Amino acid sequence: MKTLFVSLLISTLLSLSLSQELCNSQDKKVLLQIKKHFGDPYLLASWKSDTDCCTDWYQVECDSTTNRIISLTVFAGNLSGEIPAAVGDLPYLQNLVLRKLTNITGPVQPAIAKLVHLTSLRLDWLNLTGTVPDFLSQLKNLTFLDLSFNGFSGTIPSSLALLPNLLALHLDRNKLTGSIPESFGTFKGSVPDLYLSHNQLTGEIPASLGNMDFSVIDLSRNQLVGDASMLFGPNKTTNNVYLSRNLFEFNLSNVVFPSTIENLDINHNKIFGSIPPQMTQLPLQTLNVSYNRLCGQIPVGGKLQSLDSSSYFHNKCLCGAPLANC
């Protein structure tokens, strides 16, 4: 009799607890499907059917008013397999982060296109392959898109320039080929920080990029050619430009830099001319012009003499401190 009473009491308390649960039942069902898809990994051990996903589960966040799942962040664990289609069944999701999960393979899950409220999509340091999907341009609320450190191949979809609220685009550390889309000189709304380094991009930079005022642009370690000087200009507010290890070829003497430049790396190119005196006026934190074809005396002033000599190594005939006297 006593055992029966205890069992009834536990059952009643459990029922009462579940009836007061904040977590939306459909969202909870989807999350448990995701957990099952990944083989019930230890990383998702807190996802239990008899607890509240809004209060007791790690990696998820609920809206404080509606209690719908708005954030799913899974970081550095033992998940393996493809991204499950079930992620597309969390209709109020604003933030989806899967990162440093190197056993996650396959393409970007097409069901992600259903997540129209996404503002941040971060699928980095995984092992995703295939192409960067065109359907990402449908996620009009995205402010942050990071697909870096994967194995994506093929060309960059020009439609990404249609994202009106994008503040940062990371496609670096992949195997992307082809040229930079012309459309990247016509971003709608704000101009995003653009990271395309460590790919296999070829061709010239579209002239249209000269119309953009990037705060950060990183094109380093590709196979790009021609003139990159259109990225600079006196009316821009650019802070960081990284162009190293390409095949760029232009006259540095003629470049007028934004007065805001803090970090400039153009090493290992075919850039010629001399270092403009204006560089002494820039708030430089780092500068690397090594392995080019520059000549003439390094202008005296600003940060230019305080930099290590390796910042100027292997040019045609640069001289002056911190190199040898002219």
Long-range contacts (C-beta under 8 A, 24 or more apart in sequence): 14-50, 18-50, 21-52, 21-54, 22-52, 22-54, 22-55, 22-62, 22-67, 23-52, 23-53, 23-54, 23-55, 23-62, 23-67, 23-69, 24-66, 24-67, 24-68, 24-69, 26-89, 27-53, 27-68, 27-69, 27-90, 28-53, 30-69, 30-86, 30-89, 30-90, 31-57, 31-60, 31-69, 31-72, 31-90, 33-84, 33-86, 33-89, 34-84, 34-86, 34-87, 37-81, 37-84, 37-86, 38-79, 38-80, 38-81, 38-84, 39-80, 39-81, 41-77, 41-78, 41-79, 42-77, 42-78, 43-74, 43-77, 43-78, 43-79, 44-74, 61-95, 63-92, 66-92, 68-92, 69-93, 70-94, 70-95, 70-117, 71-95, 71-96, 71-97, 72-96, 72-97, 73-97, 74-98, 74-99, 74-101, 75-99, 75-100, 75-101, 76-100, 76-101, 77-101, 78-103, 79-103, 79-104, 80-104, 80-105, 81-105, 81-106, 82-106, 82-107, 82-109, 83-108, 83-109, 83-112, 83-123, 83-128, 84-109, 85-109, 85-110, 85-111, 86-111, 87-111, 87-112, 87-115, 88-112, 88-113, 88-114, 88-115, 89-114, 90-115, 91-115, 91-117, 92-117, 93-117, 93-118, 94-118, 94-119, 94-120, 94-141, 95-119, 95-120, 96-120, 96-121, 96-122, 96-123, 97-122, 98-122, 98-123, 98-126, 99-123, 99-124, 99-125, 99-126, 100-124, 100-125, 101-125, 101-126, 102-126, 102-127, 103-127, 104-128, 105-129, 106-130, 107-131, 107-133, 108-132, 108-133, 108-136, 108-147, 110-135, 112-136, 112-139, 113-138, 113-139, 115-139, 116-140, 116-141, 117-141, 118-142, 119-143, 119-144, 119-165, 120-144, 121-145, 121-146, 122-146, 123-147, 123-150, 124-148, 124-149, 124-150, 124-170, 125-149, 125-150, 126-150, 127-151, 128-152, 129-153, 130-154, 131-155, 131-157, 132-156, 132-157, 132-160, 132-171, 132-176, 133-157, 134-159, 136-160, 136-163, 137-162, 137-163, 139-163, 140-164, 140-165, 141-165, 142-166, 143-167, 143-168, 144-168, 145-169, 145-170, 146-170, 147-171, 147-174, 148-172, 148-173, 148-174, 148-195, 149-173, 149-174, 150-174, 151-175, 152-176, 153-177, 154-178, 155-179, 155-181, 156-180, 156-181, 156-196, 156-201, 157-181, 158-182, 158-183, 158-184, 159-183, 160-184, 161-186, 161-187, 161-188, 162-188, 163-187, 163-188, 163-189, 164-188, 164-189, 165-189, 165-190, 166-190, 166-192, 167-192, 167-193, 168-192, 168-193, 168-195, 169-193, 169-194, 169-195, 170-195, 171-195, 171-196, 171-199, 172-196, 172-197, 172-198, 172-199, 172-218, 173-197, 173-198, 173-199, 174-198, 174-199, 175-199, 175-200, 176-200, 176-201, 177-201, 177-202, 178-202, 178-203, 179-203, 179-204, 179-206, 180-205, 180-206, 180-209, 180-219, 180-224, 181-206, 182-206, 182-208, 183-208, 184-208, 184-209, 184-212, 185-209, 185-210, 185-211, 185-212, 186-211, 187-212, 191-215, 193-217, 194-218, 196-222, 197-221, 197-222, 197-242, 198-222, 205-230, 205-231, 213-237, 213-238, 214-238, 214-241, 215-239, 215-240, 216-240, 217-241, 217-242, 218-242, 219-243, 219-246, 220-244, 220-245, 220-246, 220-265, 221-245, 221-246, 222-246, 223-247, 224-248, 225-249, 226-250, 229-254, 229-255, 232-256, 232-257, 232-258, 233-258, 234-258, 234-259, 236-260, 239-263, 240-264, 241-265, 241-266, 243-269, 244-268, 244-269, 244-288, 245-269, 252-276, 252-289, 252-292, 252-294, 257-282, 259-283, 262-286, 263-287, 264-288, 264-289, 266-292, 267-291, 267-292, 268-292, 272-316, 275-299, 275-304, 275-318, 277-301, 279-304, 280-304, 287-311, 289-315, 289-318, 290-314, 290-315, 291-315, 292-316, 294-318, 297-326, 298-322, 298-323
